[in-house]
Amino acid sequence: MQSETWGKIIPEKHKMRKTILILPLLLLLSCGENIKVQKLSVEEGKTFDRFHFKKVGEITLWGGWCLALPQGIFCFEVLDRRWSEFNFKLYDYSGELIREKRVAGGEGPDQIRVTNFNSAWLSPSGKILCLDGNNYFKSIDPETLDIETIVKFSNVIEKYGSKYTFGMHGATSLEEKDNRTVTSFESSGFYEDMTYYIVTYEGIFDNLSVIATAKKEKPWTWAKYRERKSYVDYYSILRLERILSVNWKRGVVYYLPDIEKPEIESIDLRGKRKEKYLIDIKFEKFRVEKDEFESFYEHFLSESDPILKNYYKFILYIPPHAPALMGIKAIKDWLLIITGNRNWKKGENEVQVYRLPSLRYEGSFFIPFPDLYHFSTKWYDDYYIICRHIEKNGDYYSSYEIYMVEEK
């Protein structure tokens, strides 16, 4: 099950040197806040080669998700389209099944109903923690495969439901270290005002605080619903995902306000120091793959409710270019910014790398990156996991690729 993927070297003939210039910090007044703005330039042709991505596992499921654990790969397999029954499986890294357990879906304390790849993570206790819909916090023990309900959100989070919720299922990053978690909540009126909150808490939602308020851009396609037109947008879910990463060493949270703009923002864990960064990339040249979009559109139509198809005219939307930014990760002393510059044939996206805390440019490389609609990735410990979608027998399956990230 093992293979190796390395950062790709940009050919020497394409090297065009730019002066690496970090402009002096500017002060902008925005919503009553003084925000430092910093421009990050790049040096085209400079390769970053400090990381080695070693593929250690790959599992394909019709529905469900997988996580890497020290003892192997845990799979949450959905057995039917109603999400009424699941199969928990634990494999070792050679692909051998260690144990499995069939579980009925439900609302009981030892049952689970709705969870997915983005809303599950490995806790320091060794248990898998997950959000069950928008209501419950649950755990799965990989040793026994038992489910436990830890808490109902509204019982422990003040104003949960009236002010904010976890929101659209699986639409937020979540990072945890030393009993502290950083994630985000949607406002209760998110689909009207597009407001969300970056929050931090200890343990099971103790000392929860909002450290930043942010907004998403409302997709222009939503206004077309009034005309009974529904635009099928390949990037629609990614546009709404609240993508963030924490540099725990320096106490800073980095997040993407809008994937269409080459911009990131940051806030310190005390909620005091907010900054903005403008990345000098030619995102208008990021190519999209027409055949990929058309294939996705055909599958989307085949899965759509006939009632909706009779009411709306479904239209394929192919943007003029890929999004500027598609992911972010603070890892050790570097900030990795995943761009929309994609090698569609190899299934890899370009990453721009900046040294922390100076944000000095250190080069770029290409990384395995998912495709098709969800663009799901997960980073924790030394693991990097992506979900690709593959077509088989007229249906789409989720293929989870697990990598160990090693510093050379």
Secondary structure, DSSP 8 states (H G I E B T S, - for coil): --EEEE-----GGG-B-----B---EEEEETTEEEEEEEE---BT-B---EEEEEEEEEEESSEEEEEETTEEEEEEE-STT--EEEEEEE-TTS-EEEEEEEE--SSTT------GGGEEE-TTS-EEEEETTTEEEEE-TTT--EEEEEEHHHHSTTBTTTEE--STT-B--EEETTEEEEEEEETTHHHH-EEEEEEEETTTEEEEEEEEEE----GGGGGGGGTEEEEETTHHHHH-B-EEEETTTTEEEE-S-TTSSEEEEEETTS--EEEEEE---GGG----HHHHHHHHHHHHHHS-HHHHHHSEEEEE--SS--SEEEEEEETTEEEEEEEEEETTTTEEEEEEEETTTTEEEEEEEEE---TTT--EEEETTEEEEEEEEEETTEEEEEEEEEEEEE-
